[in-house]
Amino acid sequence: MTPPRSFEKVSASICSMNKNQLKKQIKVFRGNFKLDFTDAYLNGCSQDKLRHILIAAVMTKR
């Protein structure tokens, strides 16, 4: 079993992603809940908002 990654490492990894990478990770996210965003919504989001969505999802999954 791999040790859980710290918040700092997870957020640094997410912050290094470009907009297309963020959208892809949101679309393929698998957790105890489903992220169900349309492509139109994700395309209209700023890169910062996409980061916020992904960081919140990953942290909530933990």
C-alpha positions as CSV (number, residue, x, y, z in Angstrom):
1,M,0.0,0.0,0.0
2,T,1.4,3.4,-1.0
3,P,1.4,6.1,1.7
4,P,-1.1,8.9,1.3
5,R,0.2,12.0,-0.5
6,S,0.3,15.2,1.5
7,F,-1.9,18.1,0.7
8,E,1.1,20.0,-0.5
9,K,2.2,17.4,-2.9
10,V,-1.3,16.9,-4.3
11,S,-1.9,20.6,-4.7
12,A,1.6,21.2,-6.3
13,S,0.8,18.4,-8.8
14,I,-2.5,19.9,-9.6
15,C,-1.1,23.4,-9.9
16,S,1.4,22.3,-12.5
17,M,-1.4,21.1,-14.8
18,N,-2.6,23.1,-17.7
19,K,-6.3,23.7,-18.5
20,N,-6.6,20.7,-20.7
21,Q,-5.0,18.4,-18.2
22,L,-7.2,19.7,-15.4
23,K,-10.4,19.2,-17.5
24,K,-9.3,15.6,-18.3
25,Q,-8.6,14.8,-14.7
26,I,-12.0,16.1,-13.6
27,K,-13.7,14.1,-16.4
28,V,-12.0,10.8,-15.4
29,F,-12.1,11.4,-11.6
30,R,-13.2,8.4,-9.7
31,G,-14.3,8.7,-6.1
32,N,-17.1,7.9,-3.8
33,F,-19.1,10.5,-5.7
34,K,-19.4,11.4,-9.3
35,L,-18.3,14.7,-10.8
36,D,-20.8,15.4,-13.6
37,F,-19.7,18.6,-15.4
38,T,-20.5,19.3,-19.0
39,D,-17.7,20.1,-21.4
40,A,-19.3,23.5,-22.0
41,Y,-19.2,24.3,-18.3
42,L,-15.5,23.1,-17.9
43,N,-14.5,25.1,-21.1
44,G,-16.0,28.2,-19.5
45,C,-14.2,27.8,-16.2
46,S,-10.9,29.6,-15.5
47,Q,-7.8,27.5,-14.9
48,D,-8.0,28.6,-11.2
49,K,-11.6,27.4,-10.9
50,L,-10.7,24.0,-12.5
51,R,-7.8,23.7,-10.0
52,H,-10.2,24.5,-7.1
53,I,-12.7,21.8,-8.3
54,L,-10.0,19.1,-8.7
55,I,-8.3,19.9,-5.4
56,A,-11.6,19.9,-3.5
57,A,-12.6,16.6,-5.1
58,V,-9.3,14.9,-4.4
59,M,-9.2,16.1,-0.8
60,T,-12.9,15.1,-0.2
61,K,-12.1,11.6,-1.6
62,R,-9.5,11.2,1.1
